[in-house]
Amino acid sequence: MIFSADATERARRVRFIIFDVDGVLTDGGIYTGESGEFMKPFNVRDGLGIRQCQNEGFGTAIITGRASAIVSQRAAELKIEDVYLGHLDKRSAYDDIKARHGLQDEEVAYVGDDLIDLAVMQQVGFPAAPADAVDEVRALSCLVAGKEGGRGAVREIIEFILKAQGRWANVVARFTAPEKVTNVSQ
C-alpha cells in the first residue's frame, strides 16, 4: 500500500465511499458464456468490507460507465442503493450523490482505476486506487492499495479509512462478540 502524507487526515473526513466497478470491484475482465451472457467476478472480501463500512454509518454508491444487470444484482446484495449505470461522464452522477446526501467534496472517497474516473477523483477529498490502476489515476490518488482491482483492493482501502477513524475495532468486535453475527453480506 502506498499513501500520501496527508492520507490519514483526509480519511478521517470521509462519510461516503463511491466505487467504480470494472477494475475496482472486479478484475476488469468481462467473461462471456456460451449463450452470450456476461459474467464478472466480484471479491467477497470487498463485499464484506462494504457491508461493514455501511454498518459503521458510511454511505456507499456505484458509478460505472457500463450498464449491466450483473452490477445491479451485486449492488442489491450489498445494499448499495445509489447505483449509476452507463455514466461515461461520471460528474453528473457524483453531483447528484452530493446533493442527495448533503455531502461536501472532502467527505467523499472515490475508488477508481482508469481515465474515466479522473474527473470525479479530482474533486473528492479521498481519491484511491487499486494497485493495477493506470498511472494517471495512481498519481492522483492519496492511497494506492497493495492489491489489484477485484482482488481485495476495495477492502484494503475501506480498512484504511475505518482504522483512520478509529472504527476498525468496532468491526472486529462484531465478529468476536458472543452474540450472533448479523449484517454480513459478502
C-alpha positions as CSV (number, residue, x, y, z in Angstrom):
1,M,0.0,0.0,0.0
2,I,1.2,3.5,-0.9
3,F,-0.3,6.6,0.7
4,S,0.4,10.3,0.8
5,A,1.5,12.1,4.0
6,D,-2.0,13.5,4.4
7,A,-4.0,10.3,3.6
8,T,-4.8,9.5,7.2
9,E,-6.1,13.1,7.9
10,R,-8.1,13.0,4.7
11,A,-9.5,9.6,5.5
12,R,-10.8,10.9,8.9
13,R,-13.2,13.2,7.0
14,V,-14.8,10.5,4.8
15,R,-18.5,9.8,5.3
16,F,-19.4,8.3,1.9
17,I,-17.5,6.0,-0.5
18,I,-18.1,5.7,-4.2
19,F,-16.9,2.8,-6.2
20,D,-16.2,2.3,-9.9
21,V,-16.9,-1.3,-10.9
22,D,-14.7,-2.7,-13.7
23,G,-11.1,-2.8,-12.5
24,V,-12.2,-1.9,-8.9
25,L,-14.9,-4.2,-7.7
26,T,-13.9,-6.7,-10.4
27,D,-10.6,-7.6,-12.0
28,G,-11.7,-5.6,-15.2
29,G,-12.4,-8.7,-17.2
30,I,-15.7,-9.4,-18.9
31,Y,-16.4,-13.1,-19.3
32,T,-18.9,-14.3,-21.9
33,G,-20.8,-17.5,-21.6
34,E,-21.8,-19.9,-24.4
35,S,-25.2,-18.2,-24.8
36,G,-23.7,-14.7,-24.9
37,E,-24.3,-13.8,-21.2
38,F,-21.8,-11.6,-19.5
39,M,-20.2,-12.5,-16.2
40,K,-17.9,-10.6,-13.8
41,P,-16.1,-11.9,-10.8
42,F,-16.6,-10.0,-7.5
43,N,-14.5,-10.4,-4.4
44,V,-16.3,-11.5,-1.3
45,R,-13.8,-9.7,1.0
46,D,-14.5,-6.5,-0.8
47,G,-18.3,-7.2,-0.3
48,L,-17.8,-7.8,3.4
49,G,-15.8,-4.6,3.7
50,I,-18.5,-2.6,2.0
51,R,-21.2,-4.1,4.4
52,Q,-19.1,-3.3,7.4
53,C,-18.4,0.3,6.4
54,Q,-22.2,0.6,5.9
55,N,-22.7,-0.8,9.4
56,E,-20.4,1.9,10.7
57,G,-22.7,4.6,9.1
58,F,-20.9,5.3,5.8
59,G,-22.9,5.8,2.7
60,T,-21.9,3.9,-0.4
61,A,-22.6,4.2,-4.1
62,I,-21.5,2.9,-7.5
63,I,-20.8,4.9,-10.6
64,T,-19.9,2.9,-13.7
65,G,-19.5,3.6,-17.3
66,R,-21.2,0.3,-18.3
67,A,-24.8,-0.7,-18.0
68,S,-25.0,-4.2,-16.5
69,A,-27.7,-6.3,-14.8
70,I,-24.9,-8.1,-13.0
71,V,-23.8,-4.8,-11.3
72,S,-27.4,-4.1,-10.3
73,Q,-27.7,-7.5,-8.8
74,R,-24.4,-7.2,-6.9
75,A,-25.3,-3.8,-5.6
76,A,-28.6,-5.1,-4.3
77,E,-26.8,-7.9,-2.5
78,L,-24.6,-5.4,-0.9
79,K,-27.4,-3.0,-0.1
80,I,-25.9,-0.2,-2.2
81,E,-28.9,1.9,-3.2
82,D,-27.2,4.7,-5.2
83,V,-26.2,2.9,-8.4
84,Y,-25.5,4.9,-11.6
85,L,-25.0,2.6,-14.6
86,G,-23.9,3.8,-18.1
87,H,-22.3,7.0,-16.9
88,L,-19.3,7.6,-19.1
89,D,-19.1,11.2,-17.8
90,K,-19.3,10.4,-14.1
91,R,-19.5,14.1,-12.9
92,S,-23.3,14.4,-13.1
93,A,-23.8,11.2,-11.0
94,Y,-21.3,12.5,-8.5
95,D,-23.1,15.9,-8.3
96,D,-26.4,14.0,-7.8
97,I,-24.9,11.9,-4.9
98,K,-23.6,15.0,-3.2
99,A,-26.9,16.9,-3.5
100,R,-29.0,13.9,-2.3
101,H,-26.8,13.2,0.7
102,G,-25.8,16.7,1.6
103,L,-22.1,16.0,1.1
104,Q,-19.1,18.2,0.7
105,D,-16.2,17.0,-1.6
106,E,-13.9,16.4,1.4
107,E,-16.4,13.9,2.9
108,V,-16.3,11.6,-0.1
109,A,-13.9,8.8,-1.1
110,Y,-13.8,7.6,-4.7
111,V,-12.1,4.4,-5.7
112,G,-11.3,4.3,-9.4
113,D,-8.8,2.7,-11.8
114,D,-8.9,4.3,-15.2
115,L,-9.0,7.5,-17.1
116,I,-12.8,7.6,-17.0
117,D,-12.6,8.1,-13.2
118,L,-10.2,11.1,-13.2
119,A,-12.8,13.9,-13.4
120,V,-14.5,12.8,-10.2
121,M,-11.3,11.8,-8.4
122,Q,-10.0,15.4,-8.9
123,Q,-13.0,16.6,-6.9
124,V,-13.2,14.2,-3.9
125,G,-11.4,14.5,-0.7
126,F,-10.1,10.9,-0.7
127,P,-9.2,9.6,-4.1
128,A,-8.0,6.0,-4.0
129,A,-7.0,3.3,-6.5
130,P,-6.2,-0.4,-6.8
131,A,-2.5,-1.4,-7.4
132,D,-3.1,-2.0,-11.1
133,A,-4.8,1.3,-11.8
134,V,-3.4,3.4,-14.7
135,D,-0.5,5.7,-13.9
136,E,-2.6,8.9,-14.1
137,V,-5.1,7.5,-11.5
138,R,-2.3,6.3,-9.2
139,A,-0.6,9.7,-9.4
140,L,-3.8,11.5,-8.3
141,S,-4.7,9.0,-5.5
142,C,-3.9,9.7,-1.9
143,L,-3.9,5.9,-1.4
144,V,-3.0,3.2,-3.8
145,A,-3.8,-0.3,-2.4
146,G,-1.3,-3.1,-2.5
147,K,-3.9,-5.3,-4.0
148,E,-5.3,-5.3,-7.5
149,G,-8.9,-4.5,-8.5
150,G,-11.3,-7.3,-7.8
151,R,-8.7,-8.9,-5.6
152,G,-9.2,-7.2,-2.3
153,A,-8.2,-3.6,-3.1
154,V,-11.6,-2.2,-2.0
155,R,-11.4,-4.0,1.3
156,E,-7.9,-2.7,1.9
157,I,-9.0,0.9,1.2
158,I,-12.1,0.6,3.5
159,E,-9.9,-0.8,6.3
160,F,-7.5,2.1,5.9
161,I,-10.4,4.6,6.3
162,L,-12.0,2.7,9.2
163,K,-8.7,2.5,11.0
164,A,-8.0,6.2,10.4
165,Q,-11.4,7.0,12.1
166,G,-10.8,4.5,14.9
167,R,-13.7,2.4,13.8
168,W,-12.0,-0.9,12.8
169,A,-12.1,-2.2,16.4
170,N,-15.9,-1.9,16.2
171,V,-15.9,-4.1,13.0
172,V,-13.7,-6.7,14.6
173,A,-15.8,-6.7,17.8
174,R,-18.9,-7.6,15.8
175,F,-17.3,-10.8,14.7
176,T,-15.8,-11.7,18.1
177,A,-18.8,-10.9,20.3
178,P,-20.8,-13.7,21.8
179,E,-24.0,-12.5,20.0
180,K,-25.0,-13.8,16.6
181,V,-23.2,-12.0,13.8
182,T,-25.6,-10.0,11.6
183,N,-25.4,-7.7,8.5
184,V,-22.8,-9.9,6.9
185,S,-23.4,-10.0,3.1
186,Q,-20.3,-10.7,1.1
